[in-house]
Amino acid sequence: MFTRAVTRATAVTLCLALGACSSMKTLRTPGTYIESVRPKLIRITQTDGSRYFMIGARMDGDAVMGFVQERKSVMGEFREVPLADVAKV
C-alpha cells in the first residue's frame, strides 16, 4: 500500500513538473525525434493498447529503450520496445 502511494505521488509530481514547461503531441517520426531531441519523458501507446510513460528514452537500432515505472515496483524497470510494436509516441 505504501509503495503504491509513493509511486503515484512520484508520478503526479513528475507530470506536474514536466507539464508546466512542455506539452504533449503525437510524433510522426518518433525514432528521429527521440534520437535528436533526447526527451526526458515520453508516453508510448503500443499496438495492443497499453500506455505508459518512459523516462530517459533513447533509440537503439529500431527499438526504443528507457525506464518504465511499474505499479508493482518502487524503482523503474528497464524496457526495450521495437518501433513495430509502437502505435503512438
C-alpha positions, 0 to 999 in steps of 0.5 A, a space after each residue: 500500500 505504501 509503495 503504491 502511494 509513493 509511486 503515484 505521488 512520484 508520478 503526479 509530481 513528475 507530470 506536474 513538473 514536466 507539464 508546466 514547461 512542455 506539452 504533449 503531441 503525437 510524433 510522426 517520426 518518433 525514432 528521429 525525434 527521440 534520437 535528436 531531441 533526447 526527451 526526458 519523458 515520453 508516453 508510448 501507446 503500443 499496438 495492443 493498447 497499453 500506455 505508459 510513460 518512459 523516462 530517459 528514452 533513447 533509440 537503439 537500432 529500431 527499438 526504443 529503450 528507457 525506464 518504465 515505472 511499474 505499479 508493482 515496483 518502487 524503482 523503474 524497470 528497464 524496457 526495450 520496445 521495437 518501433 513495430 510494436 509502437 502505435 503512438 509516441 
